Amino acid sequence: MLCTAPKKRAKTELFCLIKGIFLKVFSLIVSFSLIPLTLLASEPPLITSLSEDMNHAEELATQTNRNIDYQPFILSVWENQDLVSFGAHTLKDALMLVPGIDMMGDTTNNRTTVIRGSNPLAFGQTKLAIDGVVVNDRSFDSYSAYLDFPIELIQRIEVVRGAGSFIEGVNGYSGSINVITYAKDEGEPLNGVIFGSFGSDSSQQAGFWYTHRASNWKLSTDLFYQNNDATSPINVTDKYGNTGLASLKSHQVGFGLSYSYGDFSLKGRINKFTTGSAFGNLNALPNIDGEQSLPSWYLESAYSHKITDTLALNVKAGIMEDGWEEEARLLPAGTYLTVITFPDGFWAYLDFKTRLLYSNISTIYTGIKNHKITLGYSAKYEDMIDMSTVTTNRTGGSTLVDYTRLAPFIDAGSACRHSDDIYINDTLDISDQLAFSLYLGGTKASHIEFQPYARGALVYQPHRQHILKLMVGNNFRLPSLREMYVQNHPAKIGNPNLEPEHVTSYETQYLYKPTLDTTVGINLFYLQNKDQIAPDTTTKIYQNIGKRNISGLETEFRGSIGENDLFALSYSYIRGETFKGAETTDYLPYASSHMVKGAFSYALTPQLNAGVLGRYSSEKERRPNDSRKNSMESFAAVDLILGWEDSSGFYLQGALKNLTNAIYRYPSTPATYPDDYPISGRTFWIRSGWKF
């Protein structure tokens, strides 16, 4: 399908983006007084070259976790063993262990990770990559279909909180997540795992992964299936007064394949995710059997070659297709809208499919003393390749009419985008104690003016147990195709003239490492978000009408207290002000100011371990124009975990989640539901498997 939307005149901008950054950052450090000056006494560093550890990105945690803390980001890395000890069953469970992370969802239960309260109502704030392949979809810029990815397939997760990304050529707006599967990890001694589980809401899960290694090639594959019949834990009442349970069921089948031979590699994945219609596409409670699907697949080939001792070449190209399908009753029987009555309700059969073609080439040069320079270019083409709209006759009655050409729910002819990105990164080893990283880049997308971005970071190790980081940068998020081109929809209307969201961030981190396996840290940050995208309350049209200033801190302890335990504790605090049109608040709507997360696991015997997990989120304030004056109540829950694993590789684990049966909710926005969306209460699961 041809791209017919008009193009804006390209405008060139200079890369004058980091002027005066160090004055600002150092003033922050002085004001916060992170560490006493006595700690700055010179002592031999823990490593010979700080930048050398910073540059070992692909070797993180394969043999030692030492270099994790030297990376020029606020970076959290969680290994599978720790995630399992704390009862993580899916990727979503794993992410909720990370400080500063919350989860948000809309009426269709399309979930998104929210980092530091940055625009909770928008998707695409964060990027999710699986083995380096970004899996955010074209339509919402979401990755909800991958949040139930089984923990057995995950070797580790790497989470960056803040603008930028740990993955070359990928830029997260408020953060990025890289999931490393066992297929990628060369240092993994296991050959495979067979696993299965069952639990609440008739949930079932089964799958495996297996890797075959030879002298110069490797083949890995994984397959999983999971299903549940979940509904909202309590009845809900929609805007039309209808009461009942919302269908939150899901069904998922996934298959992954990875092959490498010498300098060449090929990887692909198929993911078919189907869920219930939840709370409805039109803010009305759908039929209990209503469903929506988020199918996706991708295939990527890559070539990496070391040309000389100081020059390496990386080339990759890929294709990805994803989409959205819905079959549901969007409005209940007898609904009266203006002068039209729908005696059998308003039914819809909607679907679209999008395609992404992309390529990337980069070179890494280390021929200049103390420098590692990466220069890269990437090109993308996104396009909506199919769409259909079949609904109840909009002029009344109960017959179905094909509105694909007459009144499509998305402007498929205009929903496409070309983009080109160029970037350069230099890591400089100033001394054995001090390293500097500078990242510069820019993106030109059709319909969007040239968008430059930059990020600078200092990593300083004055003492073998102390690490200090200073970081500043700016970034942007392109509007999703849905935000730009959805139409003929009473709740949300696209705007093809949207500008990207922008963020400027100032961050600092102090880490204390009494041992290699124990870390105590504090992070301070200040974010300036502007051009935030949200539907206008009156017109329902997406607009750049939001601005937020966010400041806060995150404290974290991870490690062991004794010989047989594992402990993690974090506290996150955010505050800020929001400007949206005429609305001004001295708080962040739909965001918790305080979050506490704690987990403890203890080995009762060499085979048996027990754990407890607790989490707390403070109340969430609403928008000023919301008629509900009460804030969304706080949430607290405790989980219990008990597990067994013997020397043969057999394991058995059970978890009781949310022991007190507190109702976990997503906030509802004005003109949707009178109450917030109840998502889950008390649940349990039991899983077993064999590692070989």
Secondary structure by P-SEA (a helix, b strand, c coil): cccccccccbbbbccccccaaaaaaaaaaaaacccccccccccccccccaaaaaaccccccccccccccccccbbbbbcaaaaaaaccccaaaaaaaccccccccccccbbbbbcccccccccccbbbbccccccccccccccccccccccccccbbbbbcccccccccbbbccbbbbbbcccccccccccccccccccccccccccbbbbbbccccccccccbbbbbbccccbbbbcccccbbbbbccbbbbbbbbbbbcccbbbbbbbbbbbbcccccccccccccccccccccccccccccccccccbbbbbbcbbbbbbcccccccccccccccccccccccccccbbbbbbbbcccbbbbcccccbbbbbbbbbbbbbbccbbbbccccccccccccccccccccccccccbbbbbbbbbbbbcccccbbbbbbbcccccccccbbbbbbbbbbbcccccbbbbbbbbccccccccccccccccccbbbbccbbbbbbbbbbbbbbbbcccccccccccbbbbbccccccccccccccccbbbbbbbccccccccccccbbbbbbbbbbbbbbbccccccccccccccbbbbbbbbbccccccccbbbbbbbcbbbbccccccccccbbbbbbbbbbbccccccbbbbbbbcccccccccccccccccccccccccccccccccccc
